[in-house]
Amino acid sequence: MIKEMKAKLAKALGAVGLQSGARTALGNTVNYASVNTLDPARLAAAFTAADQGHVMEQATLFELVEEQDPHIFAELGKRRRAVTGLGWQLQPPEDASQSELDRATELTDMLRAIPKFEDAQYDVTDAIGKGFAALEIDWQTGSEWTPKSLQWVPQRAFQFDRETAAIQLLKHGVPEPLRAGGWVVHEHRARSGYIEQAALFRVLAWTYAYKAYNVRDMQRFLEVYGLPLRLGKYPAGLGDKARNELLKAVRNIGHDGAGVVASNMSIDFIQATKTGTVDDFLSAVEYWERKQSLAILGGTLTSQADGKSSTNALGEIHDRVRREIMLHDVRQIEPTWNSGLVQPIALINGMFAEDRMPRFAYLTEETVDQAKMVKVLADAVAVGMEIDLDWAHRATQIPRAGKDAKLLAAGKAAATPAEAALARVVALAKAGGADDVTAAYGAQLAMLCAPREEALIQQIAAVVAEAGDFDSALEGMAALRADPQWAEDLAQGMAAAHLAGRADVGGDRG
């Protein structure tokens, strides 16, 4: 069965390997000077063609806009790296057998062994801005079939079939369907609509077009800013050739600072009474860049912070918005890896049944404050709440110990004097075998205190005998110090009395 599947896949892929072949075989190049200022009419024409399935011009414009607009590139890079910065794992099916767990681990190792797999994950996120991204799988055959590489192919090399909406590869302008098992194609919807309409760049391209006019006008303004108006004067009836010479001289004065004119001509320099400011152009550029940040990240605090409105509360709100966007992107990308890569590798190598396939998932759980979470769990248990141990491990993000792991033992805190007294009372009761803890400790207390009482009485008698008067006897007795151990025994006696009182109250209530 496995051999038949491999044979069919080999036939589908073809003996020559990759479908796209060399870069020159695609037959489409980019004119890098074509988007210095993006004419809205040209943009609308590209969008109209894309709506008919011909996305080449639209994809080319998207590619050039991303390259020529640093702000769009930076903001989109933040959103893409929010996904690729996450860890990932293969989650086995529920109630998986040990054999399935072992094969899931083996499949994970296969994925991690794909050269530049992290780069491929970043390439897939290119669909966030451009609607879709296609990676061609170069298979390495043998006892096990594994991807030798995942090669990104630009969106301008494809088109969509108008009837079936199927993506097709263009080779020298001739469309051909994608070979089964040979591609990872991710379609990403930034908004609702057909895939060629759902790209985020459909929104960003308009902001780039209008911003480009402001940038161009600002550059022209800076070229002549501060220069006086140069006005050439010539006598009536002068020929065209002479007038052109005068115009050339006027222009040369602006660029070279020198010029030559006939004696019957003159050049006047007129200082402008009103001049503009470059801040007007910069304000317009900043306006459009704020719109771009809103479209890409849902906010402007990470790129347009002004130190005035950027409060901590707003930062937390913006962070939650960015997380929602990241989760939205992740939920769209995960099924692509499962259907485009995990499933083909697993099926062709006979590792899993189609209905028992492991699932590729990004690790999107936020890091918890473990100290606070442990305290919450301890307080909850103290009031009698029933908490599942497995859930507690997941909530605190502390993994459970392995079968042969050495467990960390709980440390013993230093006992307070009251706790030590209670412990001794219990120990005495256990040693005497009596049910009445107070009576057992009372007998022990009398035995311990009698010698110390006798010694103190003898010291008092000696002080009185040596004293010459009553006052001297009082001073001598005040200077006496009792045995510290006697004080400890008395403290335990008080604890015993306290326990006896609680026991009596409890018995009356019963």
HELIX and SHEET records of a PDB file:
HELIX    1   1 ILE A    2  LEU A   13  1                                  12    
HELIX    2   2 ARG A   23  LEU A   26  5                                   4    
HELIX    3   3 PRO A   40  ASP A   51  1                                  12    
HELIX    4   4 MET A   56  GLN A   68  1                                  13    
HELIX    5   5 PRO A   70  THR A   84  1                                  15    
HELIX    6   6 GLN A   98  ARG A  112  1                                  15    
HELIX    7   7 PHE A  117  VAL A  124  1                                   8    
HELIX    8   8 ALA A  127  LYS A  130  1                                   4    
HELIX    9   9 GLN A  155  ALA A  157  5                                   3    
HELIX   10  10 PHE A  201  VAL A  224  1                                  24    
HELIX   11  11 ASP A  240  ASP A  256  1                                  17    
HELIX   12  12 VAL A  278  LEU A  297  1                                  20    
HELIX   13  13 ASN A  312  TRP A  337  1                                  26    
HELIX   14  14 ASN A  338  VAL A  342  3                                   5    
HELIX   15  15 GLN A  343  ILE A  348  1                                   6    
HELIX   16  16 GLU A  354  ARG A  356  5                                   3    
HELIX   17  17 GLN A  370  ALA A  382  1                                  13    
HELIX   18  18 LEU A  389  THR A  396  1                                   8    
HELIX   19  19 PRO A  417  GLY A  432  1                                  16    
HELIX   20  20 VAL A  437  GLU A  466  1                                  30    
HELIX   21  21 PHE A  470  ALA A  478  1                                   9    
HELIX   22  22 PRO A  484  ARG A  509  1                                  26    
SHEET    1   A 2 TRP A  88  GLN A  91  0                                        
SHEET    2   A 2 ARG A 359  TYR A 362 -1                                        
SHEET    1   B 3 THR A 146  VAL A 153  0                                        
SHEET    2   B 3 PHE A 132  GLN A 140 -1                                        
SHEET    3   B 3 TRP A 183  GLU A 187 -1                                        
SHEET    1   C 3 PHE A 158  PHE A 160  0                                        
SHEET    2   C 3 ILE A 167  LYS A 171 -1                                        
SHEET    3   C 3 VAL A 174  PRO A 177 -1                                        
SHEET    1   D 2 LEU A 229  LYS A 233  0                                        
SHEET    2   D 2 SER A 266  ILE A 270 -1                                        
END                                                                             
